[in-house]
Amino acid sequence: MLSEKNDFRSASHENADEDIIDLSHYFRVINQKKWRILSLALVVTFLVALIVLSLTPVYKATSSLLIESEETNIVSIEQVYGLDASKKEYFETQYEILKSRYIAEKVVNKMDLGTHPIFLEKLDEINASPFDDLKSSIKSVLTFLPQKEPEPLNEDEQRQLQKEQIVSLFLEELTISPIPNTQVVKISFTSESPRLAAEVANAVAEVYIESYLEAKFDMTSKATSWLNDSLEGLRTKLEVSEKKLAEFYQREQLVDLDGVVGLASEELQGLSEQLLQAENRLKQSEIIFEQVQNFNGDPAELASMPAVQNHPSIQNVKEAELIAQSNVSELSKVYGPKHLKMISAQAELTSVKQSLNNQVASLISGITSEYRQAQSQVNRLRIAVSAAKEEFRKLTTLESKRKVLQREVDTNQQLYDSFFTRLQETSEVEGFESANARVLDSAVLPIEPFKPKKGLILIATLVLSTGFGVLIALVLDFLNGGIRSVDDVERKLGQRMMGLIPWQPHKKKNDLPLREFFDKSNHVFSEAVRTLRTSIQLLDLSGSKNVIMVTSSVPKEGKTTVSINLAFAMGQIGNTLIIDTDLRKPALAKRFGLPGFQPGLVNLIAGTHSLDECLCNDVSSNIDVITAGTATPNPQELLTSESFKKVISELKQQYDYVIVDTAPVQAVSDAIIVSENVDMLFHVVKADSTNEKIVSSGLDRFLRVGKRIDGVILNQVDIKKAGNSYAYTGYYDQYGYGDAPT
């Protein structure tokens, strides 16, 4: 289960790596093809330069026009025209007018461009279509097509068509460019003639101003005529409304209706206030009157009424009665009832009581009389208020009618005065017209052509052609059939990936230094070889397969380097021997610095030398080396001999590991012969170099003779790509141990 998870993570990591763009690889491809890319760019730029130099230069002249936001008029004629020169829409409208066919046609007529050679030449190019003859030929062959020719134009129609074509050509060369956040607009015209370009740019500005003045004059004339007609109708309406108002005053016999209404309003207000006061007095009198009626005329009871008691005259009599009673009470303590003082005091008390009764009777009579008077006054005031209200309503109705008639008169009078004023203003400015724009900068004769921009075109051509060359180089690299990744080994070659050897920096024409494996600064390289050693050991856990053959499809793939470094790695764990079986172009003697006369495999097979004489021990790595030996004209005969088989068999018994370096399989058949005497066979492929078909062909040669390929070794892998698109990680740096020496 854990193994399946690790495989899944490894596959996911490889897929993610394939999605990453390897820029360093692309840069290297570009660097390799840089001279071809540069040559292509220079050739294309030279051809474009020839074309550009043959083009007719076109000149561009520009004039500046300032469009005023507010016109400098004597009076406000905009109200008559209905224009608002302060809005954005106003300026946009002026820009469209400048680009209109109306202005273009006026300029064409003014400058008589219909007879100008440049425009006539363009007309000829338009009318002389190269497809007319082709269309006629097709129609003559394909008879089922409509054969009817268009009706010929008369002279007027031809002139009109030619004029429209010239205007269209004119508009194609005209450019109107408003400057943002300003009221300035640029008028540009392009032409093969610099003088014509400047004249047309200035003419457009002049024609625009003239057309505005003409349109304004026409509008003023139309406004004057319309105001005159409207004024007659308004005068009639005013006279009718004034007549209605006069008849109203005469019919109702009114002089100052506003004053009469005011007096009626004041009178009604005064009567209403009097009625309110009278009603209040009536309510008070009614209360007292009802109380008096409820006491049945008994003087004592009447005197006890609050209204009677609170009356000033009654209060005075009451005080006198109290004094008399007090006097009688005091005298009764001293004198008897028949004493003169007592009789006098009793007579005085009786007189006071009689006076009180008389005062109460008189007061009751006054209350009744006051109540009757209050009732009468309230009734009279109510009648007066009702009459005043009716009169006020009548006067108000008349006032409303008068206001309606007066408002109609005032409205007609205002309209009449307003139109009359506008008519006077329009008549005054009819002969004084001001433009809404002025020329800010006149177009000058252009010196430098506007197009073609020769320098810019050549620079752009150089850049684009260089980019195109880079694209071609990358496409060719993409189509390259080299073995680029572990997936290529398994998918394209159908073989097991045994390991890879990273590319080490060295001089291009020289071999990799012999002791690179032992250099501690090249830990990644050493670790890659050890990883390869481990992979080979895992293939043979029993340890019985110890004769290992290393070959390649073509020369220069690094098979000898792989063989030597694999022997170094094997020498660290067991007794190891490396044999050079490439008898045609041997390399081991030179790589180990041995002399050319050193006896080797040829001598051993031929029996001219013993094994001890042919063996050379490399002290630094503690491995033994058998070189190719003396040159021979018949290498295949030696390799197919029984002596060779015997030598390999003996060496297999003496050594733990025997590394056999052979010739390239595509060059000669020596490697196929040698493979019959080895236990394991590994095929070296130079990464991103040897074509897939060549490698497959070499592998097929072994398969056809029934020899199994135990694995493929990718050699000279760029270490910088190890974690990117090549997906090489996992063979020597998957767990991050390749960053520092152990």
Secondary structure as GFF3:
##gff-version 3
##sequence-region A 1 742
A	DSSP	alpha_helix	2	18	.	.	.	ID=ss1
A	DSSP	alpha_helix	23	32	.	.	.	ID=ss2
A	DSSP	alpha_helix	34	54	.	.	.	ID=ss3
A	DSSP	beta_strand	59	67	.	.	.	ID=ss4
A	DSSP	alpha_helix	78	81	.	.	.	ID=ss5
A	DSSP	alpha_helix	88	98	.	.	.	ID=ss6
A	DSSP	alpha_helix	101	111	.	.	.	ID=ss7
A	DSSP	three_ten_helix	113	115	.	.	.	ID=ss8
A	DSSP	alpha_helix	117	127	.	.	.	ID=ss9
A	DSSP	alpha_helix	131	141	.	.	.	ID=ss10
A	DSSP	alpha_helix	155	173	.	.	.	ID=ss11
A	DSSP	beta_strand	174	178	.	.	.	ID=ss12
A	DSSP	beta_strand	184	191	.	.	.	ID=ss13
A	DSSP	alpha_helix	194	252	.	.	.	ID=ss14
A	DSSP	alpha_helix	257	293	.	.	.	ID=ss15
A	DSSP	alpha_helix	299	303	.	.	.	ID=ss16
A	DSSP	alpha_helix	306	309	.	.	.	ID=ss17
A	DSSP	alpha_helix	312	332	.	.	.	ID=ss18
A	DSSP	alpha_helix	340	429	.	.	.	ID=ss19
A	DSSP	beta_strand	437	441	.	.	.	ID=ss20
A	DSSP	alpha_helix	454	478	.	.	.	ID=ss21
A	DSSP	alpha_helix	486	491	.	.	.	ID=ss22
A	DSSP	beta_strand	497	502	.	.	.	ID=ss23
A	DSSP	three_ten_helix	516	518	.	.	.	ID=ss24
A	DSSP	three_ten_helix	520	522	.	.	.	ID=ss25
A	DSSP	alpha_helix	523	539	.	.	.	ID=ss26
A	DSSP	beta_strand	547	552	.	.	.	ID=ss27
A	DSSP	alpha_helix	559	571	.	.	.	ID=ss28
A	DSSP	beta_strand	576	580	.	.	.	ID=ss29
A	DSSP	alpha_helix	588	591	.	.	.	ID=ss30
A	DSSP	alpha_helix	601	606	.	.	.	ID=ss31
A	DSSP	alpha_helix	611	614	.	.	.	ID=ss32
A	DSSP	beta_strand	616	618	.	.	.	ID=ss33
A	DSSP	beta_strand	623	626	.	.	.	ID=ss34
A	DSSP	alpha_helix	635	639	.	.	.	ID=ss35
A	DSSP	alpha_helix	642	654	.	.	.	ID=ss36
A	DSSP	beta_strand	657	661	.	.	.	ID=ss37
A	DSSP	alpha_helix	670	675	.	.	.	ID=ss38
A	DSSP	beta_strand	680	686	.	.	.	ID=ss39
A	DSSP	alpha_helix	692	704	.	.	.	ID=ss40
A	DSSP	beta_strand	711	717	.	.	.	ID=ss41
A	DSSP	three_ten_helix	719	721	.	.	.	ID=ss42
###
